[in-house]
Amino acid sequence: MKRLVLHVLLLVSVLLCAICSSAQYYTNYQWGLIDLTGYATSGHNMWKLMAGSQTCAQAPIGADGHLWCRNSAGQIYNFDVKNQVWDYQSAMGTVSALAVQDDKDVWSVQNTNIYKWNGSAWTYVTCCSYGPFAAGNDGALVTTDQGAGALWLFVSGAWNEIGTGGYTYGAIADANTICGVKNGQLYEYEPSNSAMVLVSPQPSGTIVGCATGQGSPIFMIWNSAGTVQILDWTHTGGGWSTVTSPVPSSIAATSLAGTFMLDSSGHPYHWSAPVAAYLQGTVTGSWNGCPGPGNICSPSATHTNTFQVTFPHGVAGTKVSSTQCPSCAVNLVGWDGSGGCDLLFGNASDPECRPFYVEANRCNMSGASVPNSGGPPPAPQMSLSFMRKGGTPVYNGPVWDGRRWIGSAAVPTVNSCIIGVPSCADPITLTFIEWGPTQIDVFASMTEATLSYPWKMTQVHLPPPLTGCKQTGLWKYAWAEEAGDFCY
């Protein structure tokens, strides 16, 4: 079994340091995103119903974070995150199956033939698909055939049989990341053998379908009992865990942040657990008088500071308090997180994103209340970013450092957010650092890194759409780094 690594999420800070004219206590508030997968496996529902009344027969997600829908009549819709509506794509007509590589590369099945949208019409690509049909972020396709149930991979213009007989489901993130279901058991693709292999350990029950992603990896299944399970290295050390969920009819994924489910009625949900809303408040300060500055307190006087922040359906929200002398420094920290507040695909003004808070500072001698900051700022709307190649790569090396060959390749890119949220105008440069025992292997790795598209780490979390950019760093492979400006 391949080890799944949960990447660290980019947190966003929004600080509020309002100090009343006579107060010396204040609260810093920080909004961000937090991984609550551990709570999803212990009874908390982290599936957020998408806006609108749309129902889908399929809901594929592109590598760029755009969610699509094919309804039972074969009509196609695209989800507009900014306006929280489903846009009907009338020009695309009706199709029997839909697959999405990204917003510019959409595939369909019509009369078992496979087509690709060219911006104004469907263009024939190849034959044929008879069962589940999906596209990877590199344009690779996977489907099952008629009758025998073999699993087929379409890459470089040709079909290759990667699994024989009995397959009823297949899903793909790219040409090397594929899962399938055969005779109620879960299989995954082994690129070195160009074949599907049985997953170990197996999830429980009779498996119906699977979802797999890359970059920020996800591996999820649902079984015939309607139970959803996730392979979770971070919280269970690599075992399968059941997550609280509606009864699914399908699940599609491109990454941790981009995983979606259709319930048994076709309503779409976002898996918000790994990118749940997070709000922390930190109360600091001290007081030089009682009940106000200039009035000397009795040596026995104390202040009690109490703080709490709680989402309507949060997972923490514990009240914290401390009692100390007025001039003693206070440092109280309280937080809460909620999958019901979806800042990436939902609306930041959702009532689920309006936390209840307590800021109480009391002089125990006089009973007077000491003022504080006045509550948290509104939740920020966030988005996902998708980087595309924007220029000619520049290669450096490889050079021998006495132990190994090291080379790098710098690729100019352009950065764009999903629909409706501004992005930075400044292009950034991705630098891929490769090393190995031979010069030719390192150069081949450098070249592959610049040609691969999209790159493994193409999605990043954007802070709220304010003016300016924030310097941050991410990574692609174990040997590659990237840095640049992202909006906040």
N, C-alpha and C positions, 0 to 999 in steps of 0.2 A: 504494500500500500504506500502510495506516495505521501510524504509528510506535508500537511497543509500548514502554512505559516500565516497567521493573522497579522497583517501589517499594522503598525502604529498609525492611528488616525491623526490628521492635522486638526488641532484644536484652535478655536477662535476666541479671542478675548474681547469683551466689551466691558469697559470699566466705568463705574459710576462712583464718584468720590464727592458727593454733595455734603458739605459740612454746614450745619446751621451756624448762625453768627455767634452763638454762645456755647456751642457744643464742641467737645473734643473727641467724641466717638463718631466713627464713620464706617460705612460698609462698601467694600469693593465687590461688584458683581461680575461674574465671568460666565458668558454663554459659550457653549461648545458642543461637540459630539462625543459620545462615549459608547463603548462596546458593552451592551447589556445581555449578550448571548447567554451568560450564566444564569440570568434571571428568567430567560425564555425557556430554559430547560428545568425550571423549578416552579412553574405554574403561572408565570406572567405572560399574557398574550402580547406578542410583539409584531403582529401583522396589522398594518394600518390600512383601512379601507380607503381606496382612492376616491377623489372627488367625482361628482357626476353620477348619473344613474346608468352608465354604460355597462353592458354585459358582453362578454367575449367568449368565443369558442377557442381562440388562441390569443395569447398576449406575449409575443416575443419582445425581447429587450436587445437593443443594439449596444455595441461596445462603447458608443459615445454617450450612453445613458438615456437615449430616447426610447420611450415605451410605445409599442404599437398594439393594435387590436384588430382581429378579424372576427366579426360577429357570426351568428348562426346562418345568416343569409349570404355570407361571403363578402360583405362590405368591409372596407378598411378604414381605420381611424388612427390618428396619432395624438398622443397626450400633450397638451400645451401646459407646461408646468407653471408659467407665469400667470395665466388666466384660469388655471385649474379647470379646463374644459377639454373634451375630446373633439378634435377636428376631423370631420368627415372628408376622406380623400376620394371625392367622386370620380376624378379622372382615372383612378386605378381600377374602376369597375368592380367585378366580383371574382373571387378566387376560391379554390378549394383548400388551399393551405398557404401559409405566410411564414417567411423567415427573414430575419433582419441581421445584416452584418453591421451596418451603422446607418445614419440618417440618409446617406447618399447611395447606399447599396442595399436595396430591398429585393427579395426574391419571392416567387410565388409558384404554386403548382396549379395548372389548369389542364383538365383532361389528362392527367398523369404526367404531362410534360412540364419541364421546369423553365421558368422565365425570369429575367432580371429587368427591373424598372430603369429606363434610361433618362428619366426626367419628364417624359411626355407619353411614353408608351411602353408596353411590355415587349421585350426582345427575347426570342427563343434562345435557350442555352443548350439544353440537353434533355434526354429522356432517361429515366422516368422515376417517379416517386409513387409508391402505393401505400405508404404508411406514414408514421411520424417523420417530420421533415424539419431540419434546423440548419442554420448557418453559423459558422464561426467568425471571429473578428478578422480573420485573414482571408475570408472568402471561401473556405472549405465548407462542403456540405455533407450532411449525413442523412441517410434514409434507410428504410427497409424495403425489400422487394416483395413481389406478389407470390403468395403461396408458401414458399419454403421459409420465409422470414429471415433471410440472410441480412446482415448489416453491411451497408456500403458507404464508402468515403469517396467524395468527389474532390479531387485536388489536382491542380495543374492540367485541367481540361480532360481528366480521365477518371473513370470509376474504378475503385479497388475494393474487392470484397475483404472485409476485415473481421467478419464474424459469420459463422455458418449456422443456418437453421435455428428456428425457434425464437428469434428476436421479435419483440413486440414494441420496443421503445428504444430511441437513441437520442442523445443530446450532445452538443459540441460547444467548446469554447474556442478552440483553434484546431489545426490539423493534428496536433499532438495531445490534445486534452479532450477526450471523448468518454462518455459513459453509455451503457446500454443495459437493457433488461432482457434476460433470456430465461424462459421457463420459471419466472418468478424470482430469479436471482440477479444480483447486481454484478456487472462486469465493467472493466475500464480498459482503455486502449494502452497497449505497450508499444511505443514507437520502435524500439529496437527490434521487435519481432513482427511489426506491422500486423498485430493481431490483438483481439480482445482476450483478457485474462480475468479469471474470477477474483472478485475483491475479497480481501480478508483483513479484518473480520467482516462478516456479513451483517447487515441490519436485520432486525427481527421482522417476522411476518413474510407474506408473499408480496414481493416488490412489484409495483405497477409502473412507476416512472422515476426518473432521476434528473437532477439539474447539476451542472458543473460550470465553474467559471475560473478565471485566471487573474493574474495581477494581484488583487486581494482575493485569494481563492475561496471558493464555496463548494461544498459537496453535500447535496441534500437529496433525500428520497421520500416517496410516500408509498404506503402499502395498501393492500386490499381492504384493510380495516379503517382506512382513512387517517392513519397516523403518519405524521411527518417526523422524520429523523434527520439529524445533522451530524456529520463527522467533525468532531470538535477537539482539535489538539490543545487549544488554550485552556479549556475548562475541564476536560475529562481525560487528557493525556492520550487522545487518539481513539477513543471509543465512540460508538454511536449513541446519541442522546435524543430522546423524544422532546419535541418542542410543542408548547401549547399552540393550537391552531384550529381554524375552521376546517371542515372537511374539504380537501382539495380535489379539483379535477385535473389540474396541471400546475407545474412550477417551472419557471424559466429564469435563467441567471446569466449574468456576464461577469459579476464580481460580488463581493460581499455587499457593497452599497447598492448594487443593481440586481436584486433578486425579487421576483414577483410571483404571486400565486393567483390562480382563479379558483374560487370556491365551487361547490357543486352546482350553483346557479349561474356561474360565469362572472361573478363580481370580482374585480381585480383588487389585490392587496399588495402593499409594499412590505418587504421584510426589513423592518426598521431597527432590529435588535443591534446590529454592529455599528449603526450610525444614529443612535437614539439621541434626542435632545438632552442637554446637560446644563444645569445652572448651579453655580456655586457662589456663596456669599461669605466674605471674610470680614468680621467685625474687629477693628483694632482701635487703639487710642487709650486715653486716660482722662482724668478730670482733676482740675486744680482747685475746686471749690465745692461747697455743698450748701444749697442745691445748685449754685451757679458760681462761675469764676469770681474771685474776690471775697467770697464768704468762707471763712475758715471752718473746716469740719472738725467734729469731735474725733479724738483718736480712735474711738470705737466705731465710727461710721463705716459703712460698707455700701458698695454699689453691686447690684445684680444685673448682669447683661444676659439677655435671652435672644436667641436667633433661630429661625426656622424658615425654610423655603420648601414648598410642596406642590408638585403638579397634581392635577385632578386624578390622574391614574399613574402616579409615580411609583418608584421602587424603594425609595429611601425616605427623605423628608423628615428625619428625626430632629426633634427639638434639642438644641444644645444651650447650656447656660453656665455661667461662672459667677462667683461672688468674691470680691476682693476689695481692698482699700481703694478709695476714689483715685488716688494718684498712681495706683499700680497699673501696669500695662495689660490690656485685654487682647486676646487673640482667639476668637471663636470662629470655627469653620463649619458651615452646614451646606449640604448639597442635596439635589435630587436629580433623577434621570427618568425619562419617559419615552417609551416607544410610541405612545399615542400622539406625541408632538413630533411630526415629521418635517424637519426643516429643509430637506432636500427635494422631496417630491410632493409634499403637502403645502399648506399655507401657514406662514408664521403667525398669522392673526387668528388661527384656529383656537377655540376656547381651551383645547387641550394644552396649548402653549402659554396659558395665562396662569402663572403659579400664584398660590396663596403664600404670603410671607408674614413673619413676625419679627419686628425689630423693637425690642423692649429693653430700655435701660432705666433702672429705678434706683433712686437713693433710698436706702432702707431706713434711714433716720427720719427724714422728712416725709417720705412717701411720694416725693415729687418724681415725675417722669423726666428723664434727660433726653433731649431730642437726638435724632439720628438722620440718616440720609434720605429716607422717604421712599424706599422700594426699588425694585430692579427696573432696568430699561426694558422696552419691548423686545421680544424674541427677534433675532435677525434672520432674514431669508437667506438661505445658502444654496449652493448649486454644485454641480460637478463640472470639471473641466476635461477637455479632450484635446490632446496635442497632435498636430499633424506636421509632417515634414515640410519645411519652408525654404529650403535652400540646398546647396551642394555640400556634402560632407567634407571635412578637412581631416586628413589622416596624419598622425604623428607616430613615427617608429614603424615596427617594433625595434627596441633597443635592448641589449643585454646588460643586466645590472649585476652580473657576477653569479646570480643564482637562477635566473629565469628571464624569458623575453617579456617585455612590457610594451604595450602600445595603446594608443587612444584614438578615438574618432569623435569629432565634434560635429553635431548636426544642428543647424538652425531650424527652429520650429515656430509655428504660430499656435497660439492658445485660444480656444474658444469655449464658452460655457454652453450648457444646454439651453434650449429656447428661453428667451425672455430675461436673462440676467446678464448685465454688462460684463465684459472681460477686459483685461489689460490690452492696450494697443501694442505694448513693447513685445517683440519676439524674444524668445529665450534660446539658449544653446544647450542641448543635451550632450554631455560628455560621457562616452562609454569607455571604461578602462578595462582592458583585457590582459591576461597574462597566461603563460603556459611554457612547456618545456622546449618547444620548437618555434622558430620564427614563422614558418609557414602556417602553423596552426593558429598562432596569435593573429596573424594578418587575416586569415579566413574568419576568425571570430569577430574581428573589427568590422569586416565587410558585412557579415551577416547581421550584426547589431544595427548597422545603418540602413540595411535593406528591409529588415523585418518591419512589418506594419500591420496593425498598430503595435507599438511597443508594449511590453508586458505591464508597465506601470504607466498607463495613459490617463488614468482617472485620479484626480486629486480633489479634495474638498475645498471649496472656496468659502472664505468668510463673507460677511454681508457686503452688498454692493455699495460701498462707500468710496470716496475719492482716494486714489493712491494705490500703491502696490506693496506687497509684503514679500520679503526675501525668505525663501524656504528651501529645504533640501529634501529630495526623495531618492529612491534607488530602484533600479530595474532588475538586473540579475545580482548575484552575490558579488560580481566583479564590476558593476557599473554604477555610476553616480550621475545625478542630474541636479542642477540648481538653477533657479531663475526667479523672475518676478511673477507673482500671482495676485489677483485682485483681493482686496478686502475692504 
